[in-house]
Amino acid sequence: MAGKVSLVLDAIYDILIMDADGQRLELESYKDLETARRRLPALAAQYPGTKVALWNRHTRVILAESEGY
């Protein structure tokens, strides 16, 4: 599965899509939390069987995470 990267230079929130080995399959970045939270379920639905995590780039705290694996 090829990864897609969507980077926003001044973004604070990242959505990481990882396989069971922790390898990043996709990364999307957002400036605001609300937009990132709305995008998370759609990405989780696109990648069943993987873990999708929303985290704060500065604090490295995971704010939301899909069931995955």
Phi and psi restraints in degrees (value plus and minus 20) as a CYANA .aco file:
   2 ALA   PHI     -98.8   -58.8
   2 ALA   PSI     122.4   162.4
   3 GLY   PHI    -110.5   -70.5
   3 GLY   PSI     130.2   170.2
   4 LYS   PHI    -136.7   -96.7
   4 LYS   PSI     117.6   157.6
   5 VAL   PHI    -141.1  -101.1
   5 VAL   PSI     107.6   147.6
   6 SER   PHI    -148.3  -108.3
   6 SER   PSI      80.4   120.4
   7 LEU   PHI    -126.4   -86.4
   7 LEU   PSI     118.9   158.9
   8 VAL   PHI    -138.6   -98.6
   8 VAL   PSI     100.1   140.1
   9 LEU   PHI     -78.4   -38.4
   9 LEU   PSI     -59.8   -19.8
  10 ASP   PHI    -122.1   -82.1
  10 ASP   PSI       3.7    43.7
  11 ALA   PHI     -92.8   -52.8
  11 ALA   PSI     133.1   173.1
  12 ILE   PHI    -130.8   -90.8
  12 ILE   PSI     -50.7   -10.7
  13 TYR   PHI    -132.0   -92.0
  13 TYR   PSI     115.0   155.0
  14 ASP   PHI    -141.5  -101.5
  14 ASP   PSI     123.9   163.9
  15 ILE   PHI    -130.6   -90.6
  15 ILE   PSI      98.5   138.5
  16 LEU   PHI    -127.2   -87.2
  16 LEU   PSI     110.3   150.3
  17 ILE   PHI    -130.5   -90.5
  17 ILE   PSI      98.1   138.1
  18 MET   PHI    -145.5  -105.5
  18 MET   PSI     129.2   169.2
  19 ASP   PHI    -106.7   -66.7
  19 ASP   PSI    -197.0  -157.0
  20 ALA   PHI     -82.4   -42.4
  20 ALA   PSI     -43.0    -3.0
  21 ASP   PHI    -107.1   -67.1
  21 ASP   PSI     -21.5    18.5
  22 GLY   PHI      66.2   106.2
  22 GLY   PSI     -14.5    25.5
  23 GLN   PHI     -95.5   -55.5
  23 GLN   PSI     114.2   154.2
  24 ARG   PHI     -96.1   -56.1
  24 ARG   PSI     106.1   146.1
  25 LEU   PHI    -118.9   -78.9
  25 LEU   PSI     -46.9    -6.9
  26 GLU   PHI    -179.0  -139.0
  26 GLU   PSI     129.5   169.5
  27 LEU   PHI    -160.2  -120.2
  27 LEU   PSI     106.0   146.0
  28 GLU   PHI    -144.2  -104.2
  28 GLU   PSI     123.9   163.9
  29 SER   PHI    -144.1  -104.1
  29 SER   PSI     125.6   165.6
  30 TYR   PHI    -157.7  -117.7
  30 TYR   PSI     129.8   169.8
  31 LYS   PHI    -101.4   -61.4
  31 LYS   PSI     -52.3   -12.3
  32 ASP   PHI    -140.4  -100.4
  32 ASP   PSI     126.7   166.7
  33 LEU   PHI     -86.9   -46.9
  33 LEU   PSI     -59.6   -19.6
  34 GLU   PHI     -81.5   -41.5
  34 GLU   PSI     -63.1   -23.1
  35 THR   PHI     -83.2   -43.2
  35 THR   PSI     -63.2   -23.2
  36 ALA   PHI     -83.6   -43.6
  36 ALA   PSI     -61.9   -21.9
  37 ARG   PHI     -83.7   -43.7
  37 ARG   PSI     -57.0   -17.0
  38 ARG   PHI     -89.2   -49.2
  38 ARG   PSI     -53.1   -13.1
  39 ARG   PHI     -97.1   -57.1
  39 ARG   PSI     -49.5    -9.5
  40 LEU   PHI     -73.8   -33.8
  40 LEU   PSI     -70.4   -30.4
  41 PRO   PHI     -82.5   -42.5
  41 PRO   PSI     -55.8   -15.8
  42 ALA   PHI     -85.2   -45.2
  42 ALA   PSI     -61.9   -21.9
  43 LEU   PHI     -87.6   -47.6
  43 LEU   PSI     -59.8   -19.8
  44 ALA   PHI     -81.9   -41.9
  44 ALA   PSI     -58.0   -18.0
  45 ALA   PHI     -89.2   -49.2
  45 ALA   PSI     -52.7   -12.7
  46 GLN   PHI     -91.3   -51.3
  46 GLN   PSI     -45.9    -5.9
  47 TYR   PHI    -144.1  -104.1
  47 TYR   PSI      46.4    86.4
  48 PRO   PHI     -83.3   -43.3
  48 PRO   PSI     122.7   162.7
  49 GLY   PHI      66.9   106.9
  49 GLY   PSI     -18.9    21.1
  50 THR   PHI    -137.7   -97.7
  50 THR   PSI     141.7   181.7
  51 LYS   PHI    -115.3   -75.3
  51 LYS   PSI     110.6   150.6
  52 VAL   PHI    -137.6   -97.6
  52 VAL   PSI     103.6   143.6
  53 ALA   PHI    -145.0  -105.0
  53 ALA   PSI     118.0   158.0
  54 LEU   PHI    -125.6   -85.6
  54 LEU   PSI     103.4   143.4
  55 TRP   PHI    -158.7  -118.7
  55 TRP   PSI     137.6   177.6
  56 ASN   PHI    -106.0   -66.0
  56 ASN   PSI     101.8   141.8
  57 ARG   PHI     -82.4   -42.4
  57 ARG   PSI     -55.2   -15.2
  58 HIS   PHI     -99.5   -59.5
  58 HIS   PSI     -63.4   -23.4
  59 THR   PHI    -113.3   -73.3
  59 THR   PSI     -35.8     4.2
  60 ARG   PHI      42.6    82.6
  60 ARG   PSI       5.1    45.1
  61 VAL   PHI    -109.9   -69.9
  61 VAL   PSI     111.7   151.7
  62 ILE   PHI     -98.6   -58.6
  62 ILE   PSI     102.8   142.8
  63 LEU   PHI    -114.4   -74.4
  63 LEU   PSI     -47.9    -7.9
  64 ALA   PHI    -179.0  -139.0
  64 ALA   PSI     134.5   174.5
  65 GLU   PHI    -174.4  -134.4
  65 GLU   PSI     121.1   161.1
  66 SER   PHI    -100.9   -60.9
  66 SER   PSI     148.0   188.0
  67 GLU   PHI     -82.8   -42.8
  67 GLU   PSI     -78.5   -38.5
  68 GLY   PHI      32.8    72.8
  68 GLY   PSI     146.9   186.9
